[in-house]
Amino acid sequence: MCQAAVGKVIRVDGKSITVEFNGKTRMLDSGLVEAKVGDYVQFSMNIALDRVDEDEARIILSGMK
């Protein structure tokens, strides 16, 4: 099973969001997720899939190192 990556939302522009992930930024389609700046989202293939709370995001990120 594949784990979706997690990033912190740093910008919202309509149906696009920009997330910070591993020190880089990435623009995602957010049509499936309602996210605001400061939220964490799981994403795959430039599509935000789900919003996750900060504790869950930290757990996922620690496992991806």
N, C-alpha and C positions, 0 to 999 in steps of 0.2 A: 504494500500500500504506500502511496506517495503522500507526503505531508505538504500542504500548501505553505508558502512562505508567509511571514507576518511583517507588516510595516506600519509605521506611525504616520498618520495623515498630517501633512504640513501645509497643504493648500487644497481648497475646493474651488472648482470652476465649472459650474453647471453639472453635467454628468461625468466630468473627469475629476479625478483627485490625484494629488502628488503625494507619494509616501516616501519616507526615509527608511532604507533597508540596508544593513551592513555598511553604513557610511556613504551610501549612494542614494540618489533619488530616482524615482520611477513614476511615470504617469500611467494611471489605470483608468479603465472604464468602470464607473461606479453605478451603473444602471440597476444592479441587483441589490445594492447596499445603500442605506441612508447613513452617511458618515459626515462628521464634522472635524475641524482641526483639533488634534489632540487624541482622537480615537485611534484604535489599532484595528487593522483589517487583515484577514487572511486573503491571499491572492494567488492566482495561477494564470500564466499566459496573459498577463496584462489586464486581467479582469478581477475586480474585488469581489470575493465570494461571500464573506461574512464578517461582521464586526465581532471582535472579541474583547473581553475586559483586560485591563492592564496586567493582572496577575497571570491570566492564562497566556497572554502574549509573552511574558517573561519566561514562563515554563517552556513554551514552544521555542523561543529564541535561544534559550540555554541549551536545548537539545540539538540545535542546528550548528553549533560551533564545532 
